């Protein structure tokens, strides 16, 4: 996947600021040559004192779809979220 084909690619300083946010969650699927999928979101506090894992975007490049890449990105997101206490995933 080239940068031109990635929807939502941001400037490096914005991406860095996201990564420095304690609630941020970001994962990529890649091989040695390319990044072909990503998932990002936040672990959010809720008004009722519980928390939730919010997945904002899941993207997989067209040639890699229907191969379990998206599921492979979501599974560790959910595991990480469960360890930190969320009762909901949205």
N, CA, C and O atoms as a GROMACS GRO file, in nm:
protein
  360
    1UNK      N    1   0.084  -0.116   0.000
    1UNK     CA    2   0.000   0.000   0.000
    1UNK      C    3   0.089   0.122   0.000
    1UNK      O    4   0.182   0.131   0.081
    2UNK      N    5   0.064   0.214  -0.086
    2UNK     CA    6   0.143   0.336  -0.090
    2UNK      C    7   0.071   0.445  -0.012
    2UNK      O    8  -0.050   0.436   0.013
    3UNK      N    9   0.145   0.547   0.025
    3UNK     CA   10   0.085   0.656   0.102
    3UNK      C   11  -0.031   0.718   0.026
    3UNK      O   12  -0.130   0.757   0.087
    4UNK      N   13  -0.022   0.728  -0.105
    4UNK     CA   14  -0.129   0.787  -0.184
    4UNK      C   15  -0.259   0.709  -0.174
    4UNK      O   16  -0.367   0.767  -0.189
    5UNK      N   17  -0.253   0.580  -0.148
    5UNK     CA   18  -0.375   0.500  -0.141
    5UNK      C   19  -0.432   0.488   0.000
    5UNK      O   20  -0.538   0.429   0.019
    6UNK      N   21  -0.364   0.543   0.099
    6UNK     CA   22  -0.410   0.536   0.238
    6UNK      C   23  -0.504   0.650   0.266
    6UNK      O   24  -0.466   0.767   0.259
    7UNK      N   25  -0.629   0.617   0.300
    7UNK     CA   26  -0.722   0.722   0.341
    7UNK      C   27  -0.688   0.763   0.483
    7UNK      O   28  -0.658   0.678   0.566
    8UNK      N   29  -0.693   0.893   0.510
    8UNK     CA   30  -0.673   0.941   0.645
    8UNK      C   31  -0.529   0.949   0.691
    8UNK      O   32  -0.504   0.964   0.811
    9UNK      N   33  -0.432   0.940   0.600
    9UNK     CA   34  -0.292   0.952   0.641
    9UNK      C   35  -0.269   1.095   0.687
    9UNK      O   36  -0.306   1.189   0.616
   10UNK      N   37  -0.210   1.112   0.802
   10UNK     CA   38  -0.194   1.243   0.865
   10UNK      C   39  -0.047   1.285   0.864
   10UNK      O   40   0.042   1.204   0.837
   11UNK      N   41  -0.025   1.412   0.893
   11UNK     CA   42   0.111   1.462   0.908
   11UNK      C   43   0.178   1.393   1.027
   11UNK      O   44   0.109   1.352   1.121
   12UNK      N   45   0.309   1.381   1.023
   12UNK     CA   46   0.383   1.308   1.126
   12UNK      C   47   0.361   1.365   1.266
   12UNK      O   48   0.350   1.288   1.362
   13UNK      N   49   0.353   1.498   1.282
   13UNK     CA   50   0.335   1.555   1.416
   13UNK      C   51   0.198   1.523   1.474
   13UNK      O   52   0.186   1.507   1.595
   14UNK      N   53   0.095   1.513   1.390
   14UNK     CA   54  -0.039   1.476   1.437
   14UNK      C   55  -0.039   1.330   1.480
   14UNK      O   56  -0.096   1.297   1.583
   15UNK      N   57   0.023   1.245   1.402
   15UNK     CA   58   0.032   1.103   1.435
   15UNK      C   59   0.110   1.084   1.565
   15UNK      O   60   0.072   1.004   1.650
   16UNK      N   61   0.217   1.158   1.580
   16UNK     CA   62   0.298   1.150   1.702
   16UNK      C   63   0.216   1.194   1.823
   16UNK      O   64   0.223   1.130   1.929
   17UNK      N   65   0.138   1.301   1.810
   17UNK     CA   66   0.054   1.349   1.920
   17UNK      C   67  -0.049   1.243   1.958
   17UNK      O   68  -0.076   1.223   2.076
   18UNK      N   69  -0.107   1.176   1.859
   18UNK     CA   70  -0.202   1.069   1.887
   18UNK      C   71  -0.135   0.958   1.966
   18UNK      O   72  -0.189   0.910   2.066
   19UNK      N   73  -0.017   0.918   1.922
   19UNK     CA   74   0.055   0.810   1.989
   19UNK      C   75   0.096   0.844   2.131
   19UNK      O   76   0.112   0.755   2.214
   20UNK      N   77   0.113   0.973   2.160
   20UNK     CA   78   0.150   1.016   2.294
   20UNK      C   79   0.030   1.027   2.388
   20UNK      O   80   0.047   1.048   2.508
   21UNK      N   81  -0.090   1.013   2.334
   21UNK     CA   82  -0.211   1.021   2.415
   21UNK      C   83  -0.228   0.889   2.491
   21UNK      O   84  -0.230   0.783   2.429
   22UNK      N   85  -0.240   0.893   2.625
   22UNK     CA   86  -0.247   0.769   2.703
   22UNK      C   87  -0.362   0.676   2.664
   22UNK      O   88  -0.350   0.555   2.679
   23UNK      N   89  -0.472   0.730   2.615
   23UNK     CA   90  -0.588   0.646   2.580
   23UNK      C   91  -0.577   0.586   2.440
   23UNK      O   92  -0.661   0.504   2.402
   24UNK      N   93  -0.476   0.626   2.363
   24UNK     CA   94  -0.466   0.585   2.222
   24UNK      C   95  -0.436   0.436   2.206
   24UNK      O   96  -0.363   0.377   2.286
   25UNK      N   97  -0.493   0.380   2.103
   25UNK     CA   98  -0.470   0.241   2.066
   25UNK      C   99  -0.451   0.238   1.915
   25UNK      O  100  -0.540   0.280   1.841
   26UNK      N  101  -0.338   0.188   1.868
   26UNK     CA  102  -0.312   0.181   1.725
   26UNK      C  103  -0.232   0.054   1.694
   26UNK      O  104  -0.132   0.025   1.760
   27UNK      N  105  -0.277  -0.018   1.594
   27UNK     CA  106  -0.210  -0.140   1.549
   27UNK      C  107  -0.199  -0.139   1.398
   27UNK      O  108  -0.286  -0.083   1.330
   28UNK      N  109  -0.095  -0.199   1.344
   28UNK     CA  110  -0.081  -0.211   1.199
   28UNK      C  111  -0.057  -0.356   1.162
   28UNK      O  112  -0.003  -0.434   1.241
   29UNK      N  113  -0.098  -0.392   1.041
   29UNK     CA  114  -0.068  -0.522   0.983
   29UNK      C  115   0.033  -0.496   0.871
   29UNK      O  116   0.011  -0.411   0.785
   30UNK      N  117   0.143  -0.569   0.874
   30UNK     CA  118   0.246  -0.544   0.775
   30UNK      C  119   0.329  -0.669   0.751
   30UNK      O  120   0.326  -0.765   0.828
   31UNK      N  121   0.400  -0.664   0.643
   31UNK     CA  122   0.505  -0.762   0.620
   31UNK      C  123   0.634  -0.680   0.611
   31UNK      O  124   0.633  -0.563   0.648
   32UNK      N  125   0.741  -0.735   0.566
   32UNK     CA  126   0.867  -0.660   0.562
   32UNK      C  127   0.864  -0.545   0.462
   32UNK      O  128   0.944  -0.452   0.475
   33UNK      N  129   0.776  -0.549   0.363
   33UNK     CA  130   0.777  -0.449   0.257
   33UNK      C  131   0.670  -0.342   0.268
   33UNK      O  132   0.689  -0.232   0.217
   34UNK      N  133   0.557  -0.371   0.332
   34UNK     CA  134   0.448  -0.275   0.331
   34UNK      C  135   0.355  -0.287   0.451
   34UNK      O  136   0.345  -0.393   0.514
   35UNK      N  137   0.288  -0.178   0.481
   35UNK     CA  138   0.178  -0.177   0.577
   35UNK      C  139   0.052  -0.194   0.495
   35UNK      O  140   0.028  -0.118   0.402
   36UNK      N  141  -0.030  -0.294   0.529
   36UNK     CA  142  -0.150  -0.318   0.449
   36UNK      C  143  -0.278  -0.315   0.530
   36UNK      O  144  -0.386  -0.344   0.478
   37UNK      N  145  -0.267  -0.279   0.657
   37UNK     CA  146  -0.387  -0.263   0.738
   37UNK      C  147  -0.357  -0.192   0.866
   37UNK      O  148  -0.244  -0.196   0.915
   38UNK      N  149  -0.458  -0.126   0.922
   38UNK     CA  150  -0.441  -0.061   1.050
   38UNK      C  151  -0.573  -0.048   1.122
   38UNK      O  152  -0.680  -0.053   1.061
   39UNK      N  153  -0.564  -0.032   1.251
   39UNK     CA  154  -0.679  -0.018   1.338
   39UNK      C  155  -0.640   0.083   1.445
   39UNK      O  156  -0.533   0.072   1.505
   40UNK      N  157  -0.727   0.182   1.468
   40UNK     CA  158  -0.695   0.277   1.573
   40UNK      C  159  -0.820   0.324   1.644
   40UNK      O  160  -0.930   0.324   1.589
   41UNK      N  161  -0.801   0.364   1.768
   41UNK     CA  162  -0.912   0.411   1.849
   41UNK      C  163  -0.862   0.456   1.985
   41UNK      O  164  -0.746   0.495   2.001
   42UNK      N  165  -0.952   0.450   2.084
   42UNK     CA  166  -0.920   0.498   2.218
   42UNK      C  167  -0.987   0.412   2.325
   42UNK      O  168  -1.092   0.351   2.302
   43UNK      N  169  -0.924   0.407   2.439
   43UNK     CA  170  -0.983   0.349   2.560
   43UNK      C  171  -1.043   0.469   2.634
   43UNK      O  172  -0.970   0.556   2.680
   44UNK      N  173  -1.176   0.474   2.644
   44UNK     CA  174  -1.246   0.592   2.696
   44UNK      C  175  -1.313   0.567   2.829
   44UNK      O  176  -1.369   0.460   2.853
   45UNK      N  177  -1.306   0.667   2.916
   45UNK     CA  178  -1.380   0.664   3.042
   45UNK      C  179  -1.525   0.701   3.011
   45UNK      O  180  -1.552   0.782   2.922
   46UNK      N  181  -1.618   0.640   3.084
   46UNK     CA  182  -1.761   0.667   3.065
   46UNK      C  183  -1.815   0.736   3.190
   46UNK      O  184  -1.759   0.720   3.299
   47UNK      N  185  -1.924   0.813   3.176
   47UNK     CA  186  -1.981   0.884   3.291
   47UNK      C  187  -2.023   0.794   3.406
   47UNK      O  188  -2.028   0.838   3.521
   48UNK      N  189  -2.054   0.667   3.378
   48UNK     CA  190  -2.098   0.575   3.485
   48UNK      C  191  -1.979   0.508   3.555
   48UNK      O  192  -1.999   0.408   3.624
   49UNK      N  193  -1.860   0.559   3.538
   49UNK     CA  194  -1.735   0.509   3.597
   49UNK      C  195  -1.684   0.381   3.532
   49UNK      O  196  -1.582   0.327   3.576
   50UNK      N  197  -1.750   0.331   3.430
   50UNK     CA  198  -1.696   0.218   3.355
   50UNK      C  199  -1.612   0.275   3.241
   50UNK      O  200  -1.589   0.396   3.235
   51UNK      N  201  -1.567   0.192   3.153
   51UNK     CA  202  -1.491   0.238   3.038
   51UNK      C  203  -1.530   0.158   2.916
   51UNK      O  204  -1.596   0.055   2.925
   52UNK      N  205  -1.488   0.208   2.800
   52UNK     CA  206  -1.517   0.137   2.675
   52UNK      C  207  -1.399   0.152   2.581
   52UNK      O  208  -1.321   0.247   2.590
   53UNK      N  209  -1.388   0.056   2.491
   53UNK     CA  210  -1.287   0.060   2.386
   53UNK      C  211  -1.357   0.109   2.260
   53UNK      O  212  -1.450   0.044   2.212
   54UNK      N  213  -1.315   0.222   2.208
   54UNK     CA  214  -1.373   0.282   2.089
   54UNK      C  215  -1.279   0.260   1.972
   54UNK      O  216  -1.168   0.315   1.971
   55UNK      N  217  -1.320   0.182   1.875
   55UNK     CA  218  -1.241   0.160   1.754
   55UNK      C  219  -1.290   0.260   1.650
   55UNK      O  220  -1.403   0.248   1.600
   56UNK      N  221  -1.207   0.356   1.618
   56UNK     CA  222  -1.248   0.462   1.525
   56UNK      C  223  -1.236   0.420   1.379
   56UNK      O  224  -1.323   0.450   1.297
   57UNK      N  225  -1.128   0.350   1.347
   57UNK     CA  226  -1.108   0.312   1.207
   57UNK      C  227  -1.036   0.179   1.197
   57UNK      O  228  -0.940   0.152   1.270
   58UNK      N  229  -1.085   0.098   1.107
   58UNK     CA  230  -1.020  -0.028   1.071
   58UNK      C  231  -1.011  -0.025   0.920
   58UNK      O  232  -1.112  -0.012   0.851
   59UNK      N  233  -0.892  -0.038   0.867
   59UNK     CA  234  -0.871  -0.029   0.723
   59UNK      C  235  -0.778  -0.140   0.678
   59UNK      O  236  -0.675  -0.164   0.740
   60UNK      N  237  -0.815  -0.209   0.571
   60UNK     CA  238  -0.731  -0.313   0.512
   60UNK      C  239  -0.724  -0.287   0.363
   60UNK      O  240  -0.828  -0.266   0.299
   61UNK      N  241  -0.603  -0.287   0.306
   61UNK     CA  242  -0.586  -0.264   0.163
   61UNK      C  243  -0.661  -0.372   0.084
   61UNK      O  244  -0.664  -0.488   0.123
   62UNK      N  245  -0.720  -0.332  -0.025
   62UNK     CA  246  -0.804  -0.419  -0.107
   62UNK      C  247  -0.742  -0.556  -0.136
   62UNK      O  248  -0.811  -0.657  -0.120
   63UNK      N  249  -0.615  -0.564  -0.179
   63UNK     CA  250  -0.559  -0.696  -0.211
   63UNK      C  251  -0.548  -0.791  -0.092
   63UNK      O  252  -0.529  -0.912  -0.109
   64UNK      N  253  -0.558  -0.737   0.029
   64UNK     CA  254  -0.541  -0.819   0.150
   64UNK      C  255  -0.673  -0.847   0.221
   64UNK      O  256  -0.674  -0.910   0.327
   65UNK      N  257  -0.782  -0.802   0.166
   65UNK     CA  258  -0.913  -0.822   0.231
   65UNK      C  259  -0.959  -0.967   0.218
   65UNK      O  260  -0.915  -1.040   0.129
   66UNK      N  261  -1.048  -1.006   0.310
   66UNK     CA  262  -1.108  -1.140   0.313
   66UNK      C  263  -1.004  -1.248   0.343
   66UNK      O  264  -1.017  -1.363   0.301
   67UNK      N  265  -0.900  -1.208   0.417
   67UNK     CA  266  -0.794  -1.302   0.457
   67UNK      C  267  -0.775  -1.304   0.608
   67UNK      O  268  -0.679  -1.363   0.658
   68UNK      N  269  -0.865  -1.239   0.681
   68UNK     CA  270  -0.855  -1.236   0.827
   68UNK      C  271  -0.768  -1.125   0.884
   68UNK      O  272  -0.742  -1.123   1.004
   69UNK      N  273  -0.723  -1.032   0.799
   69UNK     CA  274  -0.637  -0.924   0.847
   69UNK      C  275  -0.712  -0.834   0.945
   69UNK      O  276  -0.659  -0.801   1.051
   70UNK      N  277  -0.834  -0.795   0.910
   70UNK     CA  278  -0.914  -0.710   0.999
   70UNK      C  279  -0.939  -0.778   1.133
   70UNK      O  280  -0.925  -0.716   1.238
   71UNK      N  281  -0.977  -0.902   1.129
   71UNK     CA  282  -0.999  -0.980   1.252
   71UNK      C  283  -0.869  -0.987   1.333
   71UNK      O  284  -0.869  -0.978   1.455
   72UNK      N  285  -0.758  -1.004   1.262
   72UNK     CA  286  -0.629  -1.010   1.328
   72UNK      C  287  -0.590  -0.878   1.395
   72UNK      O  288  -0.517  -0.878   1.494
   73UNK      N  289  -0.639  -0.767   1.341
   73UNK     CA  290  -0.614  -0.637   1.404
   73UNK      C  291  -0.709  -0.612   1.521
   73UNK      O  292  -0.668  -0.555   1.622
   74UNK      N  293  -0.833  -0.654   1.509
   74UNK     CA  294  -0.930  -0.631   1.616
   74UNK      C  295  -0.904  -0.718   1.739
   74UNK      O  296  -0.923  -0.672   1.851
   75UNK      N  297  -0.863  -0.841   1.719
   75UNK     CA  298  -0.844  -0.934   1.832
   75UNK      C  299  -0.748  -0.878   1.936
   75UNK      O  300  -0.782  -0.878   2.055
   76UNK      N  301  -0.628  -0.829   1.900
   76UNK     CA  302  -0.541  -0.775   2.004
   76UNK      C  303  -0.594  -0.645   2.064
   76UNK      O  304  -0.568  -0.614   2.180
   77UNK      N  305  -0.670  -0.568   1.985
   77UNK     CA  306  -0.733  -0.446   2.038
   77UNK      C  307  -0.829  -0.484   2.149
   77UNK      O  308  -0.827  -0.422   2.256
   78UNK      N  309  -0.913  -0.584   2.126
   78UNK     CA  310  -1.010  -0.627   2.226
   78UNK      C  311  -0.939  -0.685   2.349
   78UNK      O  312  -0.978  -0.658   2.462
   79UNK      N  313  -0.833  -0.765   2.326
   79UNK     CA  314  -0.758  -0.822   2.438
   79UNK      C  315  -0.697  -0.711   2.524
   79UNK      O  316  -0.705  -0.714   2.647
   80UNK      N  317  -0.637  -0.616   2.458
   80UNK     CA  318  -0.576  -0.503   2.532
   80UNK      C  319  -0.684  -0.426   2.608
   80UNK      O  320  -0.664  -0.389   2.723
   81UNK      N  321  -0.795  -0.404   2.545
   81UNK     CA  322  -0.904  -0.334   2.609
   81UNK      C  323  -0.957  -0.408   2.730
   81UNK      O  324  -0.981  -0.348   2.835
   82UNK      N  325  -0.975  -0.539   2.718
   82UNK     CA  326  -1.026  -0.620   2.830
   82UNK      C  327  -0.931  -0.615   2.949
   82UNK      O  328  -0.976  -0.611   3.064
   83UNK      N  329  -0.801  -0.617   2.923
   83UNK     CA  330  -0.702  -0.611   3.031
   83UNK      C  331  -0.712  -0.480   3.108
   83UNK      O  332  -0.685  -0.476   3.228
   84UNK      N  333  -0.751  -0.372   3.038
   84UNK     CA  334  -0.756  -0.242   3.104
   84UNK      C  335  -0.895  -0.208   3.156
   84UNK      O  336  -0.916  -0.099   3.207
   85UNK      N  337  -0.989  -0.300   3.142
   85UNK     CA  338  -1.117  -0.286   3.210
   85UNK      C  339  -1.242  -0.247   3.133
   85UNK      O  340  -1.348  -0.246   3.195
   86UNK      N  341  -1.241  -0.215   3.006
   86UNK     CA  342  -1.365  -0.176   2.940
   86UNK      C  343  -1.469  -0.288   2.942
   86UNK      O  344  -1.436  -0.406   2.931
   87UNK      N  345  -1.593  -0.249   2.955
   87UNK     CA  346  -1.703  -0.345   2.950
   87UNK      C  347  -1.771  -0.340   2.814
   87UNK      O  348  -1.851  -0.428   2.782
   88UNK      N  349  -1.741  -0.240   2.734
   88UNK     CA  350  -1.804  -0.226   2.604
   88UNK      C  351  -1.698  -0.201   2.497
   88UNK      O  352  -1.590  -0.148   2.525
   89UNK      N  353  -1.731  -0.239   2.377
   89UNK     CA  354  -1.649  -0.208   2.262
   89UNK      C  355  -1.743  -0.152   2.157
   89UNK      O  356  -1.850  -0.209   2.133
   90UNK      N  357  -1.706  -0.044   2.098
   90UNK     CA  358  -1.795   0.023   2.004
   90UNK      C  359  -1.718   0.059   1.879
   90UNK      O  360  -1.775   0.117   1.786
   0.00000   0.00000   0.00000
